Amino acid sequence: MSFDAAMRADVASLMPEILLGGLAVLVLVGDALLPALRRLWVPLSALAVIAVGFFITMPGWAQESTFGGFLEWSPVTLALAEIVLLSAALALLASQGYLRREGLGTGEYTALLLWCTVGMLFLVRAAELLTLFLALELLSFCLYALAAYHRRLAMATEGGLKYFLMGAFVSSFVLLGIALLYGETGSTRLSQIADTLAGGGGSGVVVTLGFLLLVCGFAFKMSLVPFHAWAPDTYQGAPSPFVVFLSVAPKAASALVMVRLLSTIGVAQVGHNWPPLVALLSILSMVGGNLLALVQKDVKRMLAYSGIAHMGYLLIPLVTVGPDSLTPVLVYLLAYALMNAGAFAVVALLYARPGEQHMISELSGWGYRFPFLGICLTVSMLSLAGIPPTLGFLGKYLVFFHAIQHGHLSLALVGIAASLIGAVYYLRVVYVLYMKPEVQEPGGLLIDFWGRAAVLIAAAGTLLLGVWPGALLEWLERAVGGQ
């Protein structure tokens, strides 16, 4: 291939990021020059994200490896990119009514969310550590700004500041880990690092420390115990539609990075020491997240702690990471994206006082007042609890079955016991919706078409893919087989 042809192929592979990043710039300029069209930016951006999601499924538009192997585009990265784009689209759809109700600017919000999506696409595709770090910083800066976007609320400012300070601290961990691995292996490409380690290169202590620092950084993004302290306060203060994105997309992208890191360290001489560490992180997150969620009275804090538990379930297939780990991980991430997005989208529509706590008790009797939203929230809660026939049940089944297949019966039993604890507080929300008398009438709500669409897509996807998962599993099997 000639130099010009290679350059064109490299640029073509960036088409999703160019389209979304360029749209963010146009939205920001249009918001300043055409204020009368501000209501169009959010739904148009959501439709553009959906269009990009369809575009990347078209064959032949990009090569598997571009920019000298720094970025890759495989069936697995395609699946993760689709989950990230799905989360972004649902968050944008759910944001329109919230931004109007709270009197917040739409241009900056939309542009930041689009740029954050670009950063996550780069993170999913990065096959080199410095590229990975740059993608991480791009998405992190946008996440910090969006977490504190409701600047009139002290709660939002506090949550955003905590997220920023802890995130900046963790970024230094990632950068130091990259430096240590480069010093020991002479490369920042994951494939070359794996080859060096497989050949016995590198000091065991320094390599272990480098990978530990990297794992700590992405465990923070996944809000695993003990790197979870930022999540409840940030979720509570951030705009609820943005939490649809924050609670899913960074975790999905970070999960793939964790798979790559654990696969790379697995070929090293110290690789046999890692499965117990991953299992410990999984158990702490499953048990700690569910126990802390059990005592919460605020629905957003409850969902924040439950998200910690779900990331613990997600780690189970990574205890013995391999090609067969990817299918349960991808199914679980898709299930989590849909059911968590559905729950937070309903919260965004039904709670009109963002400066106050989002008490579960306020939902009393609202399943009858808002039958559509009540049914969708119930589907999301049942899926989060892992109750059939939802996609959440399928995700947990595949995760636990993988653990049993690889001889980790005790880890699967801990996960099942933790799931039973989780079912208590998820079903408590359903109980309050339908079994408790109404304690107050809602006021100041703005339940718009776009918000309803986001809730419907999330709930319908959770239920339909749970009842008929065959096509999804076949597609993922082909993706994993062609990685």
C-alpha positions in Angstrom: 0.0 0.0 0.0 1.4 3.4 -1.0 1.8 6.2 1.5 -1.1 8.2 0.2 -3.4 5.2 0.2 -2.3 4.4 3.8 -3.0 8.0 4.9 -6.5 7.9 3.3 -7.2 4.6 5.1 -6.1 6.1 8.4 -8.3 9.2 7.9 -11.3 7.0 6.8 -11.0 5.0 10.0 -11.6 8.2 12.0 -14.9 9.0 10.2 -17.1 8.3 13.3 -14.9 10.5 15.5 -14.7 13.2 12.9 -18.4 13.3 12.3 -19.3 13.4 16.0 -16.5 15.9 16.9 -17.4 18.1 13.9 -21.1 18.0 14.9 -20.1 19.2 18.4 -18.3 22.2 17.0 -21.3 23.0 14.7 -23.7 22.7 17.7 -21.6 25.1 19.8 -21.4 27.7 17.0 -25.0 27.3 16.1 -26.1 27.7 19.7 -24.3 31.1 19.7 -25.5 32.3 16.3 -28.9 30.7 16.0 -30.5 30.8 19.5 -34.0 30.2 18.1 -33.0 26.7 17.1 -31.6 25.7 20.5 -34.4 23.1 21.1 -33.2 21.2 18.0 -29.6 20.6 19.0 -30.2 17.7 21.5 -32.6 15.6 19.3 -30.6 16.2 16.2 -27.4 15.2 17.9 -29.2 12.0 19.2 -30.3 11.1 15.7 -26.7 11.8 14.4 -25.3 9.4 17.1 -27.8 6.8 16.0 -26.8 7.3 12.4 -23.1 6.9 13.2 -24.0 3.7 15.0 -25.6 2.3 11.8 -22.7 3.6 9.7 -20.0 1.7 11.6 -21.8 -1.6 11.0 -21.4 -1.1 7.2 -18.6 -3.4 5.9 -15.5 -2.1 4.2 -15.3 1.5 5.5 -12.2 1.0 7.7 -9.2 -1.3 8.1 -8.7 -3.4 11.2 -5.4 -1.6 12.1 -4.6 2.0 11.3 -2.0 4.7 12.3 0.7 2.1 12.5 -1.2 -0.2 14.8 -2.1 2.6 17.3 -5.8 2.2 16.7 -7.7 -0.9 15.8 -11.2 -1.7 14.5 -12.2 -5.3 15.2 -15.7 -6.9 15.7 -15.2 -6.7 19.4 -14.4 -3.0 19.4 -17.3 -2.5 17.1 -19.6 -4.1 19.7 -18.2 -1.9 22.5 -18.5 1.2 20.3 -22.2 0.3 19.6 -22.8 0.2 23.4 -21.1 3.5 23.9 -23.2 5.1 21.1 -26.4 3.6 22.4 -25.7 5.1 25.9 -24.9 8.5 24.3 -28.1 8.4 22.2 -30.3 7.5 25.2 -28.7 10.2 27.3 -29.3 12.8 24.7 -32.9 11.8 24.2 -33.6 11.9 27.9 -31.9 15.3 28.3 -34.2 17.5 26.2 -37.0 17.9 28.7 -34.6 18.1 31.7 -32.6 20.9 30.2 -35.8 22.9 29.3 -37.2 22.3 32.8 -34.1 23.4 34.6 -33.3 26.3 32.2 -29.9 25.0 31.3 -28.0 25.6 28.1 -28.3 22.9 25.4 -25.4 23.8 23.2 -22.6 23.3 25.7 -24.2 20.2 27.2 -24.6 18.6 23.8 -21.1 19.4 22.6 -19.5 18.1 25.8 -21.4 14.9 25.5 -20.5 14.4 21.9 -16.8 15.1 22.6 -16.9 12.7 25.5 -18.3 10.1 23.1 -15.4 10.7 20.8 -13.0 10.1 23.6 -14.6 6.8 24.5 -14.5 5.6 20.9 -10.8 6.3 20.9 -10.4 4.5 24.3 -12.2 1.5 22.9 -10.0 1.4 19.8 -6.6 2.3 21.4 -4.1 -0.5 21.1 -1.2 1.6 22.5 -0.9 3.0 26.0 -0.2 6.7 25.2 -3.1 6.8 22.8 -5.2 5.2 25.5 -4.1 7.9 28.0 -5.0 10.7 25.6 -8.4 9.2 25.0 -8.9 8.8 28.8 -8.0 12.5 29.4 -10.3 13.7 26.6 -13.3 11.9 27.9 -12.5 12.7 31.6 -12.4 16.5 31.1 -15.8 16.3 29.5 -17.2 14.1 32.2 -15.9 16.5 34.9 -17.6 19.4 33.3 -20.9 17.6 32.7 -21.0 16.2 36.3 -21.0 19.8 37.6 -23.2 21.2 34.7 -26.1 22.2 37.0 -23.9 25.0 38.3 -26.7 26.6 40.4 -26.7 23.5 42.7 -24.1 23.2 45.5 -24.7 19.4 45.3 -23.6 19.3 41.6 -20.6 21.5 42.2 -19.5 19.3 45.2 -20.0 16.0 43.2 -18.2 17.4 40.2 -15.3 18.7 42.3 -14.9 15.3 44.0 -14.9 13.5 40.7 -12.3 15.9 39.2 -9.9 15.8 42.2 -10.0 12.0 42.4 -9.9 11.6 38.6 -6.9 13.8 38.3 -5.1 11.9 41.0 -5.9 8.5 39.3 -4.7 9.9 36.0 -1.3 10.2 37.5 -1.4 6.6 38.4 -2.1 5.6 34.8 0.7 7.8 33.5 3.2 6.4 36.0 2.1 2.8 35.1 2.7 3.6 31.4 6.1 5.0 32.1 7.1 1.9 34.1 5.9 -0.5 31.5 7.7 1.4 28.8 10.9 1.4 30.8 10.8 -2.3 31.2 9.6 -3.4 27.8 10.8 -0.6 25.5 7.3 -0.2 23.9 3.9 1.3 24.6 2.1 -1.0 22.2 0.1 -3.7 24.1 1.0 -6.4 21.5 4.7 -5.7 21.8 4.6 -5.5 25.5 2.9 -8.9 25.6 5.6 -10.4 23.3 8.3 -9.0 25.5 6.7 -10.4 28.7 6.1 -13.7 27.0 9.8 -13.9 26.2 10.7 -13.4 29.8 11.7 -9.7 29.5 11.1 -7.1 32.2 11.5 -7.1 36.0 8.6 -8.9 37.6 8.3 -6.3 40.4 8.3 -3.3 38.1 6.0 -4.9 35.6 3.6 -5.9 38.3 3.6 -2.4 39.8 3.0 -0.8 36.3 0.0 -3.0 35.6 -1.3 -2.4 39.2 -1.3 1.3 38.6 -3.1 0.9 35.2 -5.7 -1.4 36.8 -6.2 1.0 39.6 -6.9 3.8 37.1 -9.5 1.9 35.1 -11.0 0.3 38.3 -11.7 4.0 39.3 -13.6 4.5 36.0 -15.5 1.3 36.6 -16.2 2.4 40.3 -14.9 -0.8 41.7 -14.4 -1.2 45.4 -12.2 0.4 46.9 -12.1 3.0 44.1 -15.8 3.8 44.3 -16.1 6.7 46.7 -16.7 9.3 44.0 -19.7 7.6 42.4 -22.7 8.2 44.9 -22.0 11.9 45.3 -21.3 12.5 41.6 -24.4 10.6 40.5 -26.6 12.4 43.0 -25.4 15.9 42.0 -25.0 15.4 38.2 -28.0 15.9 35.8 -30.0 12.7 35.8 -30.0 12.3 32.0 -26.2 12.7 32.0 -25.9 9.9 34.6 -27.6 7.6 31.9 -24.3 8.1 30.0 -21.9 8.4 33.0 -23.1 5.2 34.6 -22.6 3.1 31.5 -20.3 4.3 28.7 -17.1 4.9 30.7 -17.5 1.5 32.3 -18.1 -0.2 29.0 -14.9 1.3 27.5 -12.9 0.7 30.6 -14.0 -2.9 30.7 -12.4 -3.6 27.3 -9.2 -1.9 28.5 -9.2 -4.2 31.5 -9.6 -7.2 29.2 -6.6 -6.1 27.2 -4.5 -5.4 30.3 -5.3 -8.7 32.0 -4.7 -10.6 28.7 -1.3 -8.8 28.4 -0.1 -9.5 32.0 -1.4 -13.1 31.8 1.5 -14.1 29.5 4.1 -12.7 31.9 5.9 -14.7 34.6 3.9 -13.0 37.3 0.6 -13.7 35.4 -0.5 -16.5 37.7 -0.8 -14.0 40.6 -3.5 -11.9 39.0 -6.7 -14.1 39.1 -6.9 -14.0 42.9 -6.6 -10.1 42.8 -9.3 -9.8 40.2 -11.5 -12.2 42.2 -11.0 -10.1 45.3 -12.0 -6.9 43.5 -15.1 -8.7 42.2 -16.2 -10.0 45.6 -15.6 -6.6 47.3 -17.6 -4.8 44.7 -20.5 -7.3 44.6 -20.9 -7.6 48.3 -20.0 -4.0 49.3 -22.1 -2.4 46.5 -25.2 -4.4 47.3 -24.9 -4.0 51.1 -24.5 -0.2 50.7 -27.3 0.1 48.2 -29.6 -1.9 50.5 -29.7 1.0 53.1 -30.1 3.9 50.7 -33.3 5.9 50.6 -32.2 8.1 47.7 -32.9 6.3 44.4 -29.9 7.8 42.6 -27.5 6.8 45.4 -29.1 3.4 45.4 -28.4 3.0 41.7 -24.9 4.3 42.1 -24.0 1.6 44.7 -25.9 -1.0 42.6 -23.7 0.0 39.7 -20.6 -0.8 41.8 -22.1 -4.3 42.4 -22.8 -4.8 38.7 -19.2 -4.0 37.8 -18.3 -6.7 40.4 -20.4 -9.2 38.4 -18.7 -8.1 35.2 -15.3 -8.9 36.6 -16.2 -12.5 37.2 -15.4 -13.7 33.6 -12.1 -11.7 33.8 -10.7 -13.9 36.6 -9.8 -16.4 33.9 -9.7 -14.0 31.0 -9.7 -15.5 27.5 -11.6 -15.4 24.2 -14.6 -17.0 25.9 -14.7 -14.2 28.5 -15.8 -11.7 25.9 -19.3 -13.0 25.2 -20.6 -12.8 28.8 -18.8 -9.4 29.2 -20.5 -7.9 26.1 -23.9 -9.3 26.9 -23.7 -8.0 30.5 -22.5 -4.6 29.3 -25.4 -4.3 26.9 -27.9 -5.4 29.5 -26.5 -2.9 32.0 -26.6 -0.1 29.4 -30.3 -0.7 28.7 -31.6 -1.3 32.2 -29.5 1.4 33.9 -30.4 3.9 31.2 -34.1 3.1 31.6 -34.0 3.6 35.3 -32.1 6.9 35.2 -34.2 8.2 32.4 -37.4 7.7 34.4 -35.7 9.4 37.4 -34.9 12.4 35.2 -38.6 12.6 34.2 -40.3 12.1 37.6 -38.1 14.1 39.9 -38.4 17.8 39.3 -36.4 19.1 42.3 -32.7 18.3 41.4 -31.4 20.2 44.3 -33.0 17.8 46.8 -32.7 14.1 47.5 -34.5 11.8 45.1 -36.3 9.8 47.8 -37.7 6.4 46.9 -40.7 7.1 49.0 -41.8 9.9 46.7 -42.6 7.2 44.1 -45.5 5.9 46.2 -48.5 5.2 44.1 -47.0 6.8 41.0 -47.1 3.5 39.1 -50.9 4.2 38.7 -50.5 8.0 38.0 -47.8 7.4 35.4 -48.6 3.9 34.0 -46.2 4.0 31.1 -43.2 5.2 33.1 -44.1 2.9 36.0 -44.1 -0.2 33.7 -40.8 0.8 32.1 -39.2 1.5 35.5 -40.5 -1.9 36.7 -38.9 -3.7 33.7 -35.6 -1.9 34.4 -35.7 -2.9 38.1 -36.5 -6.5 37.3 -33.6 -6.6 34.8 -31.2 -5.0 37.3 -32.3 -7.7 39.8 -31.6 -10.4 37.3 -35.2 -11.7 37.1 -36.3 -13.6 33.9 -37.2 -13.0 31.1 -35.1 -9.8 31.0 -31.7 -9.3 29.5 -30.3 -8.7 32.9 -31.1 -12.3 33.8 -29.3 -13.6 30.7 -26.2 -11.5 31.5 -26.0 -12.8 35.0 -26.6 -16.4 33.8 -23.7 -16.2 31.3 -21.4 -14.6 33.9 -22.0 -17.2 36.6 -22.0 -20.1 34.1 -18.6 -18.9 32.9 -17.3 -18.9 36.4 -18.6 -22.5 37.0 -17.1 -23.7 33.7 -13.7 -22.5 34.8 -13.7 -24.0 38.3 -14.8 -20.8 40.2 -17.9 -22.2 41.9 -17.3 -20.3 45.1 -17.1 -17.0 43.2 -20.3 -17.8 41.4 -22.1 -18.6 44.7 -20.9 -15.3 46.2 -22.3 -13.6 43.1 -25.6 -15.4 43.4 -25.9 -14.5 47.1 -25.1 -10.9 46.3 -27.8 -10.9 43.6 -30.3 -12.0 46.2 -29.4 -9.0 48.3 -29.8 -6.8 45.3 -33.2 -8.1 44.5 -34.5 -6.8 47.8 -33.9 -3.1 47.1 -34.8 -3.4 43.4 -38.1 -5.0 44.3 -38.6 -2.4 47.0 -38.9 0.3 44.3 -41.6 -1.8 42.5 -43.4 -2.3 45.8 -43.4 1.4 46.5 -44.7 2.2 43.0 -47.7 0.0 43.2 -48.3 -1.1 46.8 -47.9 2.1 48.7 -50.5 4.9 48.7 -49.6 8.2 47.1 -48.0 10.6 49.5 -47.7 13.7 47.3 -48.8 15.0 44.0 -46.0 15.6 41.4 -45.3 19.2 40.5 -43.2 20.9 37.8 -42.7 17.8 35.7 -41.9 18.0 32.0 -42.5 14.6 30.5 -41.6 15.2 26.8 -41.7 12.9 23.7 -38.0 12.5 23.6 -37.7 11.4 27.2 -40.5 8.9 26.7 -38.7 7.6 23.6 -35.5 7.0 25.6 -37.4 5.1 28.3 -39.3 3.0 25.8 -36.1 2.1 23.8 -34.4 1.0 27.0 -37.3 -1.0 28.5 -38.3 -2.6 25.2 -34.7 -3.5 24.4 -34.2 -5.0 27.9 -37.4 -7.1 27.5 -37.2 -8.2 23.9 -33.5 -9.1 24.0 -34.2 -11.1 27.1 -37.1 -13.0 25.5 -35.4 -13.5 22.1 -31.6 -13.4 22.7 -30.7 -15.7 19.8 -29.8 -13.1 17.2 -27.8 -11.1 19.8 -25.8 -14.1 20.9 -25.1 -15.2 17.3 -23.8 -11.7 16.5 -21.6 -11.6 19.5 -20.2 -15.1 18.9 -19.3 -14.0 15.4 -17.7 -10.9 16.8 -15.6 -12.8 19.3 -14.7 -15.4 16.8 -13.5 -12.7 14.3 -11.6 -10.5 16.8 
